[in-house]
Amino acid sequence: MDYCSNCGKPLPEGAQFCPFCGIAVQAGGSTARAIGAAPATPRSGIDALGKDVRAREYWAKRLVAFVIDAIIVGVVIAVVTAAVAFSTFFTGPLTIDRLFSSFWVAGVSSAISGLVLVLYFAIAETSYGTTVGKSILRLKVTTDYGGMPSLGTSFIRNISKIYWVLLLLDVVVGLAIEVGYKKKFSDRYANTQVVLR
């Protein structure tokens, strides 16, 4: 069995990336050599962010990809909400009921936008292994063994995106307890990772 020289954990046969620290590996002998990295002692993701420029670049790419995807979903939700609110507000004489109806539509829209965002990520990652933002930044979601995530797995890894505080906690807790720097807590639970293509 091969072991990653970066984090020391066992590698599945034929793995191109370590499922624990996410670094690309090159098989050889009883220990797989991490490409471009000297053997290092395992450290938390938070420690890696402070000391490793690759970790900071990786998370900057993930953040930009998320912002791109959130803007895409936000624009679609805003257009649909505006169309419904406009048709509700301007389909007859202005009354208090019509005014409250248009505010209600806007409120419901903002309440379900988090769920729509989660569904967007889950469906895109299950279907294509990536989202528009991740594709632009050459990132891909895989299982720890290199396969495509299922819809349930993608939903689990993205559920924290329903609200920004949950997403922030997911990232911070994942980096605090993970050896390596590539996994949020939900990635650890779902056995998934985001890798560079």
Order of alpha helices (4+ residues) and beta strands (2+ residues): beta-beta-alpha-alpha-alpha-alpha-beta-alpha-alpha-alpha-beta
